[in-house]
Amino acid sequence: CDYGGGEKERNELGAIRKRWKTLHKNNPDKQRRQGKCPLTPEEVGLMLRALGYGSDVHIYVASGEVYGGEETLRPLKSLFPNFYSKDTIATKEELAPFSSFSSRMAALDFIVCDESDV
């Protein structure tokens, strides 16, 4: 999927996709129209607002690095300033025993999400 970022975005996402050997070729525009692409952080924020969540809600992002980094996350963070990830609620020392294992890092995200209200 791509999000209207032009040729630069298509090239960057293409390079990222090459890491996954089993990923099939797809048509990003068609995939997005069919609702098969993840929402952008801004779209997530707008959807949450439409569902009635206010800016006092605490948001936890359960993922690794988001494509586009801070620039991409800025719209969501402006809608919901109480924004967290495992990197913001734990110190590097606390994460160190887990950081070499992607499944353990995912398990931390799962535990936070499982203990959350929503």
Secondary structure, DSSP 8 states (H G I E B T S, - for coil): ---S-HHHHHHHHHHHHTT-TT-----HHHHHHTT-S---HHHHHHHHHHTT--TTSEEE--SS--TTHHHHHHHHHHH--EEE-HHHHS-HHHHHHHHT-HHHHHHHHHHHHHHS--
